[in-house]
């Protein structure tokens, strides 16, 4: 990963990305609004009545509007953070502006080049609402992120551990002995990384303590383990644990850290996943993603991909989508990302107790043709079973779904004979 900005814990600048989920019907994200990631980490302090939070914001260059000035390209954006207490009264706020300048047009279209900004707040242990706004100062478009921060019982207990922060790379130490590193923020690891780090702070009674870190797969099996003994005190102690990544494949995982001192114990967990550069953020498991391509490739091709060895499986999957990439000069594949965005939305919206949403008829039509131009709903027509009609004016099609069971399991009764009209 190419770095343009060094990040220093406890002070300084970092920056943002995030993929916004498109919403059904009229709730799709407005084109051109900034897409970024945020992460809020809670840290204990020496004062049992207060805690520190650090807000990390990560912005890939590809998601900014760059304007050419002479021989360089420039982008500017503004981050605003507002904290509200449980009564809705403003507790704190920050505003920060960032100026980006690069020498090549190619750099403006890179997802792996980014800014990261960080902002720290010292807060009384209570419940807060955080609003993070990011405005592209060229387009004047803004995107907001909302977080609920619960510090009410965070400082309780004889031993304390902060939330967990995944670190892509360490950079050494600053002159004041503060650890410097590149925070991950997205909680997505590149499968080419041979190792990565976990950063957290611990506090307890003066003396030694035992730290155990495990990586668990989706079935709860241990994939990696790390153990260490450290010296702690009432003042928080920084811990940076290195974990090998060569045995992690394209899947979801859970990081679990247990901190033990005598009879006292504290535990934190963090979910993350492994992908690769250019892989859609909507994909969390490669085998599942291959299954979800059932509407656009044959069963034979699906079986060939799934039965291949890990690296061959990755190659076949990437090769298929590379051939359909509408803009191969960029890192991302817009068509792949849109397909799996639709799969993700269908999974959330059309599922039932017997079938995942992407496997339903409504899910299939939504995945192939996207958001209908209009939906006609008939839930209570006298003498008829509940039905819906989805209209796609652009392709001159309509699809009729009937709920035969009365339990919301709508089945397609319109022939699906022209899938070539799909974008895929």
C-alpha positions in Angstrom: 0.0 0.0 0.0 1.4 3.4 -1.0 1.5 5.9 1.9 1.2 9.6 1.4 0.5 10.6 5.1 2.0 9.2 8.3 -0.4 8.8 11.2 0.7 9.6 14.7 -1.4 8.2 17.6 -2.6 10.7 20.1 -2.3 13.7 17.8 -2.2 14.6 14.2 -3.9 13.9 11.0 -5.4 10.8 9.3 -8.4 10.4 6.7 -11.6 8.6 5.1 -13.6 6.0 2.9 -16.7 4.0 2.9 -19.1 2.4 0.5 -22.6 3.6 1.0 -25.4 1.0 0.4 -27.8 2.1 -2.3 -31.4 2.2 -1.0 -34.4 0.7 -2.7 -36.7 2.9 -4.9 -36.0 6.7 -4.2 -33.4 6.3 -1.4 -30.2 5.7 -3.5 -27.2 7.8 -2.6 -26.9 11.0 -4.6 -24.1 10.6 -7.2 -21.0 12.5 -6.5 -21.3 12.5 -2.7 -18.1 11.6 -0.8 -17.7 7.9 0.1 -15.5 7.2 3.1 -15.0 5.1 6.3 -15.1 6.1 9.9 -14.2 4.2 13.1 -14.6 5.2 16.7 -12.3 3.6 19.3 -12.8 4.0 23.0 -9.7 4.1 25.2 -9.5 4.0 29.1 -7.8 6.7 31.0 -6.2 6.9 34.4 -9.4 8.6 35.6 -12.1 6.1 36.2 -14.8 8.7 35.5 -13.7 9.6 32.0 -12.5 7.9 28.8 -10.9 9.0 25.6 -12.4 8.4 22.2 -10.5 8.7 18.9 -12.4 9.0 15.7 -10.6 7.8 12.6 -11.6 9.0 9.1 -10.3 7.4 5.9 -10.7 9.0 2.5 -9.4 7.3 -0.7 -8.3 9.7 -3.4 -10.7 8.1 -5.9 -13.7 9.4 -4.0 -12.6 13.0 -4.2 -13.1 15.6 -6.9 -9.7 16.7 -8.2 -9.2 19.9 -10.2 -6.1 20.5 -12.3 -3.9 23.6 -11.6 -1.0 24.0 -13.9 0.9 20.7 -13.6 -0.8 19.4 -10.4 -4.2 18.1 -9.3 -5.8 19.4 -6.2 -8.7 18.3 -4.0 -10.0 19.9 -0.8 -12.5 18.5 1.8 -13.8 19.4 5.2 -14.5 17.1 8.1 -17.0 18.2 10.8 -17.6 16.3 14.0 -20.3 17.1 16.6 -20.9 15.2 19.8 -24.2 15.3 21.7 -24.9 14.1 25.2 -27.9 12.0 26.1 -30.1 15.1 26.5 -29.2 16.2 22.9 -27.0 19.1 24.1 -23.8 19.6 22.2 -20.8 18.3 24.2 -17.9 19.0 21.8 -17.2 19.6 18.2 -14.3 19.8 15.7 -13.9 21.2 12.1 -10.8 20.3 10.0 -9.9 21.0 6.4 -7.6 18.9 4.3 -5.8 19.9 1.1 -4.6 17.1 -1.3 -2.1 17.7 -4.2 -0.8 15.0 -6.6 1.2 15.2 -9.8 -0.5 12.6 -11.9 -4.1 12.0 -13.0 -3.7 8.3 -12.3 -3.2 9.0 -8.6 -6.6 10.8 -8.4 -8.3 7.5 -9.4 -6.6 5.2 -6.8 -8.4 3.5 -3.9 -5.2 2.4 -2.3 -3.9 6.0 -1.9 -5.7 7.8 0.9 -5.8 10.4 3.6 -6.4 9.3 7.2 -7.4 11.9 9.9 -7.9 11.3 13.6 -9.6 13.3 16.3 -9.5 12.7 20.0 -12.0 13.7 22.7 -11.8 13.3 26.5 -15.4 12.6 27.8 -17.2 11.8 31.0 -18.4 8.2 31.0 -21.9 8.5 29.6 -23.8 7.9 26.3 -23.1 10.2 23.3 -24.3 10.6 19.7 -21.6 11.5 17.2 -22.3 13.0 13.8 -19.4 13.0 11.3 -19.8 15.1 8.1 -17.5 15.2 5.2 -17.8 17.8 2.5 -16.0 17.8 -0.9 -15.2 21.5 -1.1 -15.2 21.5 -4.9 -18.6 19.8 -5.4 -20.0 21.1 -2.1 -21.6 17.7 -1.5 -21.7 16.2 2.0 -22.1 12.7 3.4 -22.8 12.1 7.1 -22.0 9.2 9.4 -23.8 8.6 12.7 -22.4 6.7 15.7 -23.7 6.0 19.2 -20.9 5.9 21.8 -21.6 4.1 25.1 -19.1 5.0 27.8 -21.5 4.6 30.7 -19.8 1.5 32.1 -16.6 1.6 30.1 -14.3 2.6 32.9 -15.6 0.1 35.4 -13.6 -2.9 36.6 -10.1 -3.4 38.0 -8.7 -4.2 34.6 -9.6 -2.3 31.4 -8.9 -2.8 27.8 -9.7 -0.4 24.9 -11.5 -1.2 21.8 -9.4 -3.0 19.2 -7.8 -1.2 16.2 -6.4 -3.1 13.3 -3.1 -1.6 12.0 -1.8 -2.2 8.5 1.7 -1.0 9.0 3.9 0.4 11.8 6.2 3.3 11.1 8.3 3.4 14.3 8.2 5.9 17.1 8.0 9.7 17.1 10.5 11.7 19.2 8.0 11.7 22.1 7.9 7.9 22.0 4.3 7.8 20.7 3.6 4.8 18.5 3.2 5.7 14.8 1.2 3.5 12.5 -1.2 3.3 9.6 -4.7 2.4 11.0 -6.8 0.1 8.8 -10.2 1.8 9.6 -12.1 -0.3 7.0 -11.5 -3.6 8.9 -10.8 -5.2 5.6 -7.4 -6.9 5.1 -5.6 -7.4 1.8 -4.8 -11.1 1.3 -1.3 -10.1 0.1 -0.4 -8.9 3.6 2.0 -11.3 5.2 1.2 -9.9 8.6 -0.7 -7.1 10.4 -1.0 -5.7 13.8 -3.6 -5.1 16.5 -3.3 -2.0 18.6 -5.0 -1.5 22.0 -4.3 -0.1 25.5 -4.7 -1.8 28.8 -4.9 -0.6 32.4 -4.9 -2.4 35.7 -3.1 -2.8 39.0 0.7 -2.3 39.0 2.4 -5.5 37.9 2.4 -8.2 35.2 -0.7 -9.2 33.2 -1.5 -11.9 30.7 -2.8 -11.0 27.2 -4.2 -13.7 24.8 -5.3 -12.8 21.3 -7.1 -15.3 19.0 -8.4 -15.0 15.5 -11.6 -17.1 15.0 -13.3 -18.1 11.8 -17.1 -17.9 11.2 -17.5 -21.3 12.9 -15.6 -20.2 16.0 -12.5 -22.2 15.3 -9.1 -20.7 16.2 -7.1 -19.8 13.1 -4.3 -17.8 14.8 -3.2 -17.3 18.4 -0.8 -14.9 20.2 0.1 -14.8 23.9 2.1 -12.3 25.8 2.9 -11.1 29.3 3.1 -7.3 29.8 3.7 -4.9 32.7 0.7 -2.6 33.4 -0.2 0.2 35.7 -3.2 2.4 36.4 -2.1 4.5 33.5 -3.0 2.9 30.1 -0.2 0.9 28.5 0.0 0.6 24.7 0.1 -2.9 23.2 0.9 -3.7 19.6 0.5 -7.3 18.7 1.8 -8.7 15.4 -0.2 -11.5 13.8 0.8 -13.5 10.7 -1.8 -13.3 7.9 -0.6 -16.0 5.5 -3.3 -18.5 6.7 -6.2 -16.1 6.4 -8.3 -16.5 3.3 -11.2 -14.7 1.7 -13.7 -14.8 4.6 -15.0 -13.1 7.7 -13.1 -13.4 11.0 -13.3 -12.3 14.6 -10.4 -10.9 16.6 -10.8 -11.7 20.4 -8.4 -10.3 23.0 -8.6 -11.4 26.7 -6.6 -9.5 29.3 -6.1 -11.2 32.6 -4.6 -10.0 35.9 -5.1 -12.3 38.9 -8.8 -13.0 39.2 -9.7 -10.1 37.1 -10.4 -10.4 33.3 -11.6 -8.1 30.5 -12.3 -9.0 26.9 -12.8 -7.2 23.6 -13.7 -8.5 20.1 -13.6 -7.1 16.6 -15.0 -8.4 13.3 -13.0 -8.1 10.2 -12.6 -9.8 6.8 -10.0 -10.6 4.2 -10.3 -9.6 0.6 -7.9 -8.3 -2.1 -7.3 -5.0 -3.9 -10.2 -4.4 -6.3 -12.5 -6.9 -4.6 -16.0 -5.5 -3.9 -16.6 -4.4 -0.3 -19.9 -6.2 -0.5 -18.2 -9.6 -0.7 -17.3 -11.2 2.7 -16.9 -14.8 1.6 -15.5 -15.9 -1.8 -17.4 -19.2 -2.0 -20.7 -17.5 -1.2 -20.0 -14.8 -3.8 -19.4 -17.5 -6.4 -22.8 -19.1 -5.5 -24.4 -15.7 -5.8 -23.3 -15.4 -9.5 -25.9 -18.1 -10.3 -28.0 -15.6 -12.3 -25.2 -14.6 -14.7 -23.0 -17.8 -15.2 -23.7 -21.5 -15.6 -23.8 -24.0 -12.9 -20.8 -25.7 -14.5 -18.7 -22.5 -14.2 -19.8 -22.1 -10.6 -18.7 -25.6 -9.7 -15.4 -25.2 -11.5 -14.6 -22.0 -9.5 -15.7 -23.5 -6.1 -13.8 -26.7 -6.6 -10.5 -25.0 -7.6 -7.6 -24.5 -5.2 -7.6 -21.1 -3.3 -5.3 -19.2 -5.6 -6.9 -20.7 -8.8 -10.3 -19.9 -7.4 -9.3 -16.3 -6.9 -7.8 -16.1 -10.4 -11.0 -17.5 -12.1 -13.2 -15.1 -10.1 -11.0 -12.1 -10.9 -10.6 -13.1 -14.5 -14.4 -13.3 -15.1 -15.0 -9.8 -13.6 -11.9 -8.3 -15.3 -13.4 -9.1 -18.7 -16.5 -7.1 -17.8 -14.8 -4.2 -16.1 -16.1 -1.0 -17.7 -13.1 1.0 -16.6 -10.0 -1.3 -16.3 -7.7 1.7 -15.8 -9.1 2.2 -12.3 -8.5 -0.1 -9.2 -12.2 -0.8 -8.6 -14.6 -2.8 -10.9 -17.9 -0.8 -11.0 -19.9 -3.6 -12.5 -18.8 -6.2 -10.0 -19.4 -3.7 -7.1 -22.9 -3.0 -8.4 -23.8 -6.7 -8.8 -22.8 -7.5 -5.3 -24.4 -4.3 -3.9 -27.7 -5.6 -5.4 -27.0 -9.0 -3.9 -26.5 -7.4 -0.5 -29.6 -5.3 -0.7 -31.7 -8.3 -1.9 -30.4 -10.3 1.0 -31.5 -7.7 3.5 -34.9 -6.9 2.0 -36.4 -10.0 0.4 -35.4 -12.8 2.7 -37.7 -15.2 4.6 -37.4 -17.9 7.2 -36.9 -20.5 4.5 -34.9 -18.6 1.8 -32.2 -16.0 1.7 -33.2 -12.8 0.1 -30.9 -13.1 -2.9 -32.3 -16.6 -3.7 -35.9 -15.3 -3.9 -37.7 -14.4 -7.1 -37.8 -10.7 -6.1 -34.1 -10.9 -5.2 -33.3 -12.4 -8.6 -35.2 -9.7 -10.5 -33.7 -6.9 -8.4 -30.2 -8.3 -8.9 -30.6 -8.6 -12.7 -32.5 -5.4 -13.4 -31.9 -3.1 -10.4 -34.5 -0.8 -8.8 -37.9 -0.7 -10.6 -39.1 2.5 -12.0 -42.4 1.9 -10.3 -44.0 -0.7 -8.0 -47.8 -1.4 -7.9 -48.7 -3.2 -4.7 -52.0 -5.1 -4.1 -51.9 -6.6 -0.6 -55.6 -6.8 0.1 -57.6 -7.0 -3.2 -60.9 -8.8 -2.7 -60.8 -12.2 -4.3 -57.1 -12.1 -5.1 -54.0 -13.3 -3.5 -51.5 -10.5 -2.6 -49.4 -9.5 -5.6 -47.0 -6.8 -6.8 -46.1 -5.5 -10.3 -42.6 -4.1 -10.9 -42.3 -1.8 -13.9 -39.0 -1.2 -15.7 -39.8 1.5 -18.3 -36.2 1.6 -19.7 -36.4 -2.0 -21.0 -40.2 -2.0 -21.5 -40.7 -4.9 -19.0 -42.9 -5.6 -16.1 -42.7 -8.5 -13.6 -45.7 -9.8 -11.6 -45.1 -11.5 -8.2 -47.8 -13.4 -6.3 -47.8 -14.4 -2.7 -49.5 -17.8 -2.8 -48.8 -18.7 0.8 -49.9 -15.4 2.3 -46.6 -15.3 4.3 -44.8 -12.8 2.1 -43.1 -15.4 -0.2 -43.7 -13.7 -3.5 -43.2 -15.9 -6.6 -42.5 -14.6 -10.1 -45.3 -15.5 -12.5 -43.9 -13.5 -15.5 -41.6 -15.4 -17.8 -38.0 -14.4 -17.4 -37.0 -14.8 -21.0 -34.7 -11.8 -21.7 -32.0 -11.6 -19.1 -29.7 -10.2 -21.9 -31.4 -6.9 -21.0 -29.6 -7.0 -17.7 -26.4 -5.0 -17.3 -24.6 -8.2 -16.4 
